[in-house]
Protein backbone atom coordinates (compact mmCIF):
# COMPACT_ATOMS: atom_id res chain seq x y z
CA UNK A 1 0.00 0.00 0.00
CA UNK A 2 1.25 3.45 -0.90
CA UNK A 3 0.03 6.67 0.69
CA UNK A 4 2.17 9.47 -0.70
CA UNK A 5 2.44 12.90 0.88
CA UNK A 6 -0.63 15.05 0.31
CA UNK A 7 0.21 17.41 -2.51
CA UNK A 8 -2.19 19.98 -3.97
CA UNK A 9 -1.96 18.63 -7.52
CA UNK A 10 -2.59 14.91 -7.89
CA UNK A 11 -0.11 14.73 -10.74
CA UNK A 12 2.70 15.54 -8.28
CA UNK A 13 2.31 12.15 -6.56
CA UNK A 14 2.80 10.14 -9.75
CA UNK A 15 6.49 9.35 -8.96
CA UNK A 16 5.49 7.72 -5.65
CA UNK A 17 2.93 5.50 -7.35
CA UNK A 18 5.32 4.62 -10.16
CA UNK A 19 8.01 3.66 -7.63
CA UNK A 20 5.67 1.36 -5.70
CA UNK A 21 4.64 -0.38 -8.91
CA UNK A 22 8.31 -0.78 -9.89
CA UNK A 23 9.15 -2.20 -6.45
CA UNK A 24 6.25 -4.65 -6.71
CA UNK A 25 7.42 -5.76 -10.17
CA UNK A 26 10.99 -6.24 -8.93
CA UNK A 27 9.85 -8.21 -5.87
CA UNK A 28 7.56 -10.42 -7.95
CA UNK A 29 10.40 -11.19 -10.34
CA UNK A 30 12.86 -11.89 -7.52
CA UNK A 31 10.49 -14.17 -5.64
CA UNK A 32 8.93 -15.73 -8.71
CA UNK A 33 5.48 -14.95 -7.34
CA UNK A 34 2.46 -13.25 -8.77
CA UNK A 35 1.70 -10.18 -6.69
CA UNK A 36 -1.56 -9.02 -8.26
CA UNK A 37 -2.58 -6.32 -5.77
CA UNK A 38 -1.22 -2.79 -5.94
CA UNK A 39 -3.04 -0.68 -3.37
CA UNK A 40 -2.45 3.02 -3.84
CA UNK A 41 -4.43 6.17 -4.34
CA UNK A 42 -7.07 7.99 -2.36
CA UNK A 43 -10.01 10.26 -3.19
CA UNK A 44 -7.90 13.18 -4.41
CA UNK A 45 -5.37 11.21 -6.50
CA UNK A 46 -6.94 7.87 -7.43
CA UNK A 47 -7.02 8.66 -11.16
CA UNK A 48 -3.23 9.01 -11.24
CA UNK A 49 -2.85 5.86 -9.14
CA UNK A 50 -4.97 3.87 -11.58
CA UNK A 51 -2.94 5.20 -14.50
CA UNK A 52 0.18 3.95 -12.70
CA UNK A 53 -1.24 0.46 -12.13
CA UNK A 54 -3.33 0.54 -8.94
CA UNK A 55 -5.67 -2.40 -8.55
CA UNK A 56 -7.18 -1.06 -5.32
CA UNK A 57 -7.91 2.53 -4.32
CA UNK A 58 -9.41 4.14 -1.21
CA UNK A 59 -12.12 6.68 -1.94
CA UNK A 60 -13.95 7.00 1.38
CA UNK A 61 -13.77 10.79 1.50
CA UNK A 62 -15.31 11.06 -1.95
CA UNK A 63 -18.11 8.71 -0.93
CA UNK A 64 -18.89 9.84 2.59
CA UNK A 65 -18.02 13.52 2.76
CA UNK A 66 -21.05 14.45 0.69
CA UNK A 67 -23.27 12.08 2.64
CA UNK A 68 -22.79 14.05 5.86
CA UNK A 69 -23.94 17.26 4.19
CA UNK A 70 -26.90 15.83 2.31
CA UNK A 71 -30.57 16.78 2.56
CA UNK A 72 -31.14 19.02 5.60
CA UNK A 73 -28.21 17.58 7.54
CA UNK A 74 -29.39 14.00 7.18
CA UNK A 75 -26.85 11.56 5.81
CA UNK A 76 -27.47 8.74 3.36
CA UNK A 77 -28.61 6.43 6.16
CA UNK A 78 -31.41 8.83 7.03
CA UNK A 79 -30.51 9.14 10.71
CA UNK A 80 -28.83 12.56 10.67
CA UNK A 81 -25.77 11.07 12.35
CA UNK A 82 -22.60 9.22 11.62
CA UNK A 83 -21.74 5.82 10.22
CA UNK A 84 -21.47 4.69 13.84
CA UNK A 85 -25.06 5.70 14.57
CA UNK A 86 -26.19 4.04 11.35
CA UNK A 87 -24.60 0.78 12.54
CA UNK A 88 -26.24 1.17 15.95
CA UNK A 89 -29.66 1.71 14.42
CA UNK A 90 -29.16 -1.39 12.32
CA UNK A 91 -28.34 -3.39 15.43
CA UNK A 92 -24.57 -3.43 14.76
C-alpha positions in Angstrom: 0.0 0.0 0.0 1.2 3.5 -0.9 0.0 6.7 0.7 2.2 9.5 -0.7 2.4 12.9 0.9 -0.6 15.1 0.3 0.2 17.4 -2.5 -2.2 20.0 -4.0 -2.0 18.6 -7.5 -2.6 14.9 -7.9 -0.1 14.7 -10.7 2.7 15.5 -8.3 2.3 12.2 -6.6 2.8 10.1 -9.7 6.5 9.4 -9.0 5.5 7.7 -5.6 2.9 5.5 -7.4 5.3 4.6 -10.2 8.0 3.7 -7.6 5.7 1.4 -5.7 4.6 -0.4 -8.9 8.3 -0.8 -9.9 9.1 -2.2 -6.4 6.2 -4.6 -6.7 7.4 -5.8 -10.2 11.0 -6.2 -8.9 9.8 -8.2 -5.9 7.6 -10.4 -7.9 10.4 -11.2 -10.3 12.9 -11.9 -7.5 10.5 -14.2 -5.6 8.9 -15.7 -8.7 5.5 -15.0 -7.3 2.5 -13.3 -8.8 1.7 -10.2 -6.7 -1.6 -9.0 -8.3 -2.6 -6.3 -5.8 -1.2 -2.8 -5.9 -3.0 -0.7 -3.4 -2.4 3.0 -3.8 -4.4 6.2 -4.3 -7.1 8.0 -2.4 -10.0 10.3 -3.2 -7.9 13.2 -4.4 -5.4 11.2 -6.5 -6.9 7.9 -7.4 -7.0 8.7 -11.2 -3.2 9.0 -11.2 -2.9 5.9 -9.1 -5.0 3.9 -11.6 -2.9 5.2 -14.5 0.2 3.9 -12.7 -1.2 0.5 -12.1 -3.3 0.5 -8.9 -5.7 -2.4 -8.6 -7.2 -1.1 -5.3 -7.9 2.5 -4.3 -9.4 4.1 -1.2 -12.1 6.7 -1.9 -13.9 7.0 1.4 -13.8 10.8 1.5 -15.3 11.1 -2.0 -18.1 8.7 -0.9 -18.9 9.8 2.6 -18.0 13.5 2.8 -21.0 14.5 0.7 -23.3 12.1 2.6 -22.8 14.1 5.9 -23.9 17.3 4.2 -26.9 15.8 2.3 -30.6 16.8 2.6 -31.1 19.0 5.6 -28.2 17.6 7.5 -29.4 14.0 7.2 -26.9 11.6 5.8 -27.5 8.7 3.4 -28.6 6.4 6.2 -31.4 8.8 7.0 -30.5 9.1 10.7 -28.8 12.6 10.7 -25.8 11.1 12.4 -22.6 9.2 11.6 -21.7 5.8 10.2 -21.5 4.7 13.8 -25.1 5.7 14.6 -26.2 4.0 11.3 -24.6 0.8 12.5 -26.2 1.2 15.9 -29.7 1.7 14.4 -29.2 -1.4 12.3 -28.3 -3.4 15.4 -24.6 -3.4 14.8 
